[in-house]
């Protein structure tokens, strides 16, 4: 991992996550109001996937 930056890691718990492959490396950023995390890595693996519905089901 290189270029690690962390600023004000705090609430809200919901964060916007971006994962991109750039120039053969992985670039990750996690953002929310008042919080920021970013880093680059040569590779990555996902320990567990989670999915959430984009909208509440209609009733």
ZIKAGI-V410996 format. One record per pair of residues at least 12 apart in sequence whose ideal C-beta (glycine too) atoms are under 7 Angstrom apart, sorted by sequence separation. I is the first residue (numbers start at 1). GAP is how many residues later the second one is. D is the distance in Angstrom with one decimal. If there is no record, write none. Layout:
i: [I:I]
gap: [GAP:GAP]
d: [D:D]
This chain:
i: [17:27:26:15:16:25:26:15:16:25:15:25:26:14:26:12:15:10:10:8:9:8:7:9:7:5:6:5:4:3:3:1:2:1]
gap: [13:13:14:15:15:15:15:16:16:16:17:17:17:18:18:20:20:24:25:26:26:27:28:28:29:31:31:33:35:36:37:38:38:40]
d: [5.2:5.2:6.7:4.9:4.9:5.2:4.8:6.3:6.7:6.6:4.4:6.0:6.5:6.6:5.1:5.6:6.6:5.5:5.6:4.9:5.2:5.4:7.0:6.7:4.4:6.9:5.1:4.9:4.6:6.0:5.0:5.2:5.1:4.9]
